[in-house]
Amino acid sequence: MNLAIWDIESSSASTDFGSIIEIGGVLVDENFKEKDRFNLRCRLPEGEIFQAMALIVNKTSIKKLTQANLSHYQMLAEVEKIFKKWSPAIFLGWSNIGFDDEMIRKEFFKGIRYPYLTNAAPNKRHDGINIARAAYAVDPNILEVEFNEKNNAVFKLESLARMQGIDSSDAHSALADAEMTAKVLSIVKKKQEHTWNDFLKTANKSDTETIIKKGDIFTLNEYYYGKSRLHLVVPLHPKYCMHPIYQGWYYSVDLRTDVEPLLNLSINELKVEMKKSPKFLRTIRSNKAPIIVDAKYGMKAEPYNAMDKSLIKKRAEIVQKNEKFSQNILVALREVAEEKEHSKSQEDIYAEESIYTKFTSNKDTALFPAWHAASWKDKLKLLDKFEDDRLVGFGKKIIYQEAPETLPPEILKSMKRDIAKRILSERKEKWWTIPTLYTEIDTLREKYTNENDEEKLNLLDEFNNYAMSIQKKYENV
């Protein structure tokens, strides 16, 4: 299967309220031979305020931000077209599952496009950083790495690429990061072909669930406290191994644990044990491409390499055969989840952050192509056909950004007022506002003055002037 390796640069660290401003990718075959590539940059959508630090990291000037050839809406249309053309493929980037994937999903959702294009069948998804960390955990000789002050291996893309002799001078531009990811992963595949195929087996939710439900002992790779670790685990009983509320969350028992004392504990006692460290229960999220490899790798790692193999096997059998124990764990997990739900903040959830709160209906999704194909004037009329109010709101915003002249005066005025209220707010909001941007610029100006960094200070002046012009534009609407 081809690998679609992609990367984004964004206006903000918020996947809910920020936007993609640059996206690039390379399509390679299973031997990393390049088949296609793209790189797109767009203008910042009207009514959104960027984070200064995000633009400094991806070296974006106000000119780039405001004068790119494509609007944000046009860029998303191109990305959707390219990703469809590249399908079927395994879509992956560097640390993409936690950020880039979330960003593109939410951008497509807000852009009235199908959000799950990169992982819905026939496509699969994975994450380059998890593959590299796992390869290093299995064999530290596979990659040259830098070490930080805590003596932990550094897996930042720029650092890892540079240590392999790959040019990283253009890091933090979308296409360059995609190319670096491809080069690092090609080294992993070449040096560790025996585990490469294992890594890719979990790129699909149902394939991962099949592996878990077999009930075999396997090695689970996890990364926490700055280290990549191997855990020898066995899943709970096949009938009772999935979380009762959270879809796709599966549970396994770490075989360093003496499980017999846990078997007859009450639900409340189990909840206490579940909080203790080291954890006896390990979560496997089947839709997040977990790293699952052969049991032999865990057997060689501490503390399992000092344990009697027959003891490991005995513990695994106890877990797999004891239905009641697995049932009790699920009851405990349900109670913990419900307690968490009750203590959740009751503040409003905005449409932009509601992608997982309520899924778009198939009926509405079926209307997407016709909506995009329609003229701007007809787009407004077609919004009446959507059942989901969120889509209606997103649609009006897109029309305002792309063709404001087609909106009736009262809607146009209302849109401008809504934007003004958002971006000029003096409160602490979930999105960046003009006052937040001014504060950020002041803080960064002090830092870069101390560092005598003229280039960044000039960028901050640009940002400040831009913020003033936007403030002026919306102050009196």
C-alpha positions in Angstrom: 0.0 0.0 0.0 1.3 3.5 -0.8 2.2 5.9 2.0 0.8 9.4 1.9 3.2 11.4 4.1 1.9 14.9 4.8 2.4 17.8 7.2 0.7 21.1 8.0 1.7 24.5 9.3 -1.0 26.3 11.2 -2.0 29.7 12.5 -2.5 28.4 16.0 -1.8 25.6 18.4 -5.6 25.1 18.8 -7.1 22.5 16.5 -10.6 23.8 17.2 -10.1 27.5 16.5 -6.9 27.7 14.4 -6.5 27.1 10.6 -4.1 25.4 8.3 -2.1 28.0 6.4 0.3 25.6 4.6 0.1 21.9 3.8 2.4 19.7 1.8 3.0 16.0 1.2 4.7 13.3 -0.7 3.2 10.0 -2.0 5.6 7.1 -2.0 5.2 3.4 -2.7 6.1 0.7 -0.2 9.8 1.1 -1.1 9.7 4.8 -0.6 9.9 5.6 -4.3 8.2 9.0 -4.8 5.0 9.0 -7.0 3.6 12.4 -6.4 4.0 15.6 -4.3 2.2 18.8 -3.5 2.6 22.0 -1.5 -0.1 24.6 -0.9 -0.3 27.8 1.0 -3.4 30.0 1.7 -4.5 33.2 3.2 -5.7 33.4 6.8 -9.5 33.2 6.9 -11.3 36.4 7.5 -12.3 36.9 11.1 -9.5 34.7 12.7 -6.7 36.0 14.8 -3.4 34.1 14.6 -0.9 33.2 17.4 2.3 35.1 16.9 4.4 32.2 18.1 2.9 29.8 15.6 3.8 32.2 12.7 7.3 32.7 14.1 7.9 28.9 14.2 6.7 28.4 10.6 8.4 31.6 9.4 5.2 33.2 8.1 5.2 36.9 7.4 2.1 39.0 7.1 2.7 39.2 3.3 2.6 35.4 3.1 -0.4 35.3 5.4 -2.5 37.8 3.4 -1.3 37.6 -0.2 -1.1 33.8 -1.0 -2.8 32.9 -4.3 -5.3 30.6 -2.6 -8.0 31.4 -0.1 -8.4 29.0 2.8 -11.6 27.6 1.2 -9.9 27.0 -2.1 -6.9 25.3 -0.5 -9.2 22.8 1.4 -10.9 22.0 -1.9 -7.4 21.2 -3.5 -6.3 19.1 -0.5 -9.5 17.1 -0.6 -9.0 16.5 -4.3 -5.4 15.4 -3.8 -6.1 13.1 -0.9 -8.9 11.4 -2.8 -6.6 10.9 -5.8 -3.9 9.4 -3.5 -6.4 6.9 -1.9 -6.1 4.1 -1.0 -3.1 4.8 1.1 -1.7 4.8 4.7 -1.8 8.5 5.6 0.9 9.5 8.1 3.1 12.4 9.3 5.2 13.2 12.3 3.2 13.4 15.5 0.2 13.7 13.2 -2.3 11.6 15.2 -2.4 14.2 18.0 -2.3 17.3 15.9 -2.3 17.3 12.1 -5.1 14.6 11.9 -7.2 16.5 14.4 -6.6 19.8 12.5 -7.5 18.4 9.0 -10.6 16.7 10.4 -11.9 19.8 12.1 -11.0 21.9 9.0 -13.0 19.6 6.8 -15.8 19.6 9.3 -15.9 23.4 9.4 -15.4 23.5 5.6 -18.5 21.3 5.0 -16.4 18.3 3.8 -16.2 14.7 5.0 -13.8 14.9 8.0 -12.5 11.3 8.1 -11.0 11.1 4.6 -7.5 10.1 5.8 -8.6 7.1 7.9 -12.0 5.9 6.5 -11.7 2.7 4.5 -10.0 2.0 2.2 -7.5 4.4 3.8 -5.5 3.7 6.9 -3.4 6.0 9.1 -0.3 5.8 11.2 2.2 8.2 12.9 5.9 8.5 12.0 7.1 9.5 15.4 5.5 6.4 17.0 7.1 4.2 14.5 10.5 5.8 15.0 10.2 5.6 18.8 9.2 1.9 18.7 12.0 1.0 16.3 14.4 2.7 18.7 12.9 0.9 21.7 13.4 -2.5 19.9 16.9 -1.6 18.8 18.7 1.6 19.9 21.3 1.2 17.2 18.7 1.8 14.4 18.8 5.6 14.6 21.4 8.2 15.6 19.8 10.4 18.3 20.6 13.4 20.4 20.0 13.3 24.1 18.4 16.0 26.2 19.5 17.2 29.7 17.5 14.3 31.2 19.5 11.8 29.0 16.4 10.9 27.0 16.6 10.4 23.3 15.2 13.3 21.3 12.6 12.5 18.6 11.9 16.0 17.3 11.8 15.7 13.5 14.5 18.3 12.8 16.9 16.8 15.3 16.3 13.2 14.2 16.7 14.1 10.5 19.9 16.0 11.1 21.4 13.2 13.1 20.8 10.8 10.2 22.6 13.3 7.9 19.4 14.5 6.3 19.2 18.3 5.4 16.9 19.8 8.0 17.6 23.5 7.2 14.0 24.0 5.9 12.3 22.4 8.9 8.9 23.7 9.9 7.8 24.2 6.3 5.1 21.7 5.3 6.7 19.9 2.3 10.2 19.9 3.9 8.8 18.2 7.0 6.9 15.6 4.9 10.1 14.9 3.0 12.2 14.5 6.2 9.5 12.2 7.6 9.7 10.0 4.5 13.6 9.9 4.7 13.7 9.0 8.4 11.0 6.3 7.9 12.8 4.8 4.9 15.9 4.3 7.1 13.7 2.5 9.7 12.2 0.2 7.1 15.6 -0.5 5.6 17.3 -1.3 8.9 14.3 -3.0 10.6 12.2 -4.6 7.9 11.2 -7.4 10.3 9.3 -5.0 12.6 8.2 -2.5 9.9 5.3 -4.7 8.8 4.3 -5.3 12.4 4.2 -1.5 12.9 1.8 -1.1 9.9 -0.6 -3.9 11.0 -2.3 -1.5 13.4 -2.9 1.3 10.8 -6.6 0.2 10.7 -9.0 0.1 13.7 -10.6 -3.3 12.8 -7.2 -5.0 12.1 -6.0 -3.8 15.5 -9.1 -5.1 17.2 -8.6 -8.5 15.6 -5.0 -8.7 17.0 -6.3 -7.7 20.5 -9.2 -10.2 20.5 -6.9 -13.2 19.7 -5.8 -13.0 23.3 -2.2 -13.7 22.7 0.7 -12.2 24.7 2.3 -9.3 22.8 4.5 -6.3 23.3 2.9 -2.9 23.5 5.1 0.2 22.9 4.2 3.3 24.9 6.0 6.7 25.2 5.8 8.6 28.5 8.0 10.7 30.8 10.3 11.2 27.8 11.1 7.5 27.2 9.9 4.9 24.8 9.0 1.7 26.7 8.1 -1.9 25.9 5.4 -3.5 27.9 4.7 -7.3 27.8 0.9 -7.5 28.1 -2.1 -9.8 27.6 -5.5 -8.5 26.7 -8.5 -9.0 29.0 -11.0 -11.7 28.2 -12.0 -11.4 24.5 -15.7 -10.8 25.5 -14.8 -8.1 28.1 -11.8 -6.2 26.8 -13.4 -3.0 25.4 -14.3 0.0 27.4 -18.1 0.1 28.0 -18.3 3.8 27.1 -15.3 4.9 25.0 -15.5 3.2 21.6 -12.3 1.6 20.5 -10.5 1.7 23.9 -9.2 -1.8 24.7 -7.5 -3.0 27.9 -4.6 -5.3 28.7 -2.8 -6.4 31.8 0.9 -5.7 32.2 2.5 -9.1 32.9 4.9 -7.7 35.5 1.8 -7.7 37.7 1.0 -10.4 40.2 -2.6 -10.8 39.1 -3.9 -13.3 41.6 -4.4 -10.8 44.5 -6.5 -8.7 42.1 -9.0 -11.4 41.1 -11.2 -11.1 44.2 -11.1 -7.4 44.8 -14.3 -5.3 44.9 -15.0 -2.7 42.3 -13.9 0.1 44.6 -10.7 -1.8 45.5 -10.0 -2.2 41.8 -10.5 1.5 41.2 -7.8 2.2 43.9 -5.4 -0.3 42.3 -5.9 1.2 38.8 -4.6 4.5 40.1 -1.3 3.0 41.4 2.0 3.1 39.6 3.3 1.1 37.8 -0.1 0.6 36.1 -1.3 -3.0 36.0 -3.9 -2.0 33.3 -2.7 -0.6 30.0 -5.1 1.1 27.5 -4.9 0.4 23.8 -6.7 2.8 21.5 -7.5 0.8 18.4 -8.2 3.9 16.2 -4.9 5.6 17.0 -2.5 3.1 15.4 -1.0 1.7 18.6 2.4 0.0 18.3 1.9 -3.8 18.9 4.9 -6.1 18.1 5.8 -9.7 18.9 6.1 -10.8 22.5 9.8 -11.7 22.0 10.7 -8.0 22.1 9.0 -7.4 25.5 10.6 -10.6 26.8 14.1 -9.1 26.2 13.2 -5.8 28.0 13.3 -5.0 31.7 11.8 -6.3 34.0 10.4 -9.2 31.9 13.8 -10.5 30.9 14.5 -11.3 34.6 11.1 -13.2 35.0 10.4 -16.9 34.7 8.7 -17.5 31.3 6.4 -20.0 32.8 5.2 -17.4 35.4 4.5 -15.0 32.5 2.5 -17.6 30.7 0.6 -18.6 33.9 -0.4 -14.9 34.5 -1.6 -14.5 30.9 -3.8 -17.6 31.2 -5.3 -16.4 34.5 -6.3 -13.1 32.8 -7.6 -14.7 29.6 -9.7 -17.4 31.4 -11.2 -15.2 34.1 -14.3 -13.6 32.7 -15.5 -12.3 36.0 -12.2 -10.4 36.6 -12.5 -8.7 33.2 -16.1 -7.9 33.8 -15.3 -6.2 37.1 -12.6 -4.1 35.5 -15.1 -2.9 32.9 -17.5 -2.0 35.7 -14.8 0.0 37.4 -13.8 1.7 34.2 -17.5 2.7 33.6 -17.8 4.2 37.0 -14.6 6.2 36.6 -15.8 7.5 33.3 -19.2 8.5 34.7 -17.6 10.2 37.6 -15.4 12.1 35.2 -18.4 13.1 33.1 -20.3 14.5 36.1 -17.3 16.6 37.1 -16.9 18.1 33.6 -17.2 21.8 33.1 -20.7 22.9 32.1 -19.5 25.8 30.0 -20.8 26.0 26.4 -19.3 23.9 23.7 -18.9 25.9 20.5 -19.7 24.5 17.1 -16.0 24.5 16.1 -15.2 22.1 19.0 -18.2 19.8 18.6 -17.0 17.4 15.9 -17.1 14.4 18.3 -20.1 15.6 20.3 -22.5 14.9 17.5 -21.6 13.3 14.2 -23.0 14.8 11.0 -25.8 12.7 9.6 -25.4 10.7 6.3 -28.2 12.8 4.8 -26.3 16.1 5.4 -23.0 14.5 4.3 -24.6 13.5 1.0 -25.4 17.1 0.3 -21.8 18.3 0.5 -20.7 17.9 -3.1 -23.8 19.7 -4.4 -23.2 22.6 -2.0 -19.6 23.0 -3.2 -20.6 22.8 -6.8 -23.3 25.5 -6.5 -22.8 29.3 -7.2 -22.2 31.5 -4.1 -25.8 32.8 -4.4 -27.2 29.3 -4.5 -25.0 28.1 -1.7 -26.9 30.4 0.7 -30.3 28.9 -0.5 -28.9 25.3 -0.2 -28.0 25.9 3.5 -31.7 25.5 4.2 -31.5 21.8 3.2 -29.0 21.0 6.0 -30.5 19.6 9.2 -27.4 20.4 11.3 -27.4 24.0 12.5 -23.6 23.8 12.8 -23.2 23.3 9.1 -25.5 26.2 8.4 -23.3 28.5 10.6 -20.1 27.2 8.9 -21.7 27.7 5.5 -22.6 31.3 6.2 -19.1 32.0 7.5 -17.5 30.5 4.3 -19.8 32.7 2.1 -18.8 35.7 4.2 -15.1 34.9 3.7 -15.3 34.1 0.0 -18.2 36.2 -1.5 -19.6 38.6 1.1 -21.3 40.6 -1.7 -23.8 37.7 -2.2 -25.1 37.9 1.3 -28.3 39.8 2.2 -27.4 43.1 4.1 -28.9 41.8 7.4 -26.9 38.6 7.4 -23.7 40.5 6.4 -24.2 42.9 9.3 -24.8 40.0 11.7 -21.7 38.1 10.5 -19.5 41.2 11.0 -21.0 41.8 14.5 -20.3 38.2 15.5 -16.7 38.4 14.3 -16.2 41.7 16.1 -17.6 40.3 19.3 -15.3 37.4 19.1 -12.0 39.0 18.1 -12.3 42.2 20.2 -13.4 40.3 23.4 -11.5 41.4 26.5 -12.3 38.1 28.3 -10.1 35.0 28.3 -11.6 33.1 25.4 -10.8 29.7 23.9 -9.6 31.4 20.7 -7.0 34.1 20.1 -8.4 37.7 20.3 -6.8 41.0 19.4 -6.1 41.8 23.1 -4.5 38.3 23.5 -2.3 38.9 20.4 -1.1 42.3 21.7 -0.2 40.7 25.1 1.6 37.8 23.3 3.5 40.3 21.1 4.6 42.3 24.1 5.9 39.2 25.9 7.8 38.0 22.8 9.2 41.4 22.1 10.9 41.4 25.6 12.3 38.0 24.9 13.7 38.8 21.4 15.0 42.2 22.6 17.1 40.3 25.2 18.2 37.9 22.6 19.0 40.7 20.1 17.0 38.9 17.4 16.2 41.6 14.8 14.5 39.3 12.4 11.9 38.2 14.9 11.4 41.7 16.3 10.6 42.9 12.7 8.1 40.1 12.4 6.5 41.2 15.7 6.2 44.8 14.4 4.4 43.4 11.3 2.1 41.4 13.5 1.3 44.4 15.6 0.5 46.6 12.6 -1.7 43.9 11.2 -3.6 43.5 14.5 -4.2 47.3 14.6 -5.6 47.3 11.1 -8.0 44.4 11.9 -9.1 46.1 15.2 -9.8 49.3 13.2 -11.8 47.4 10.6 -14.1 45.7 13.2 -14.3 48.3 16.0 -17.2 50.2 14.6 -19.3 47.5 12.9 
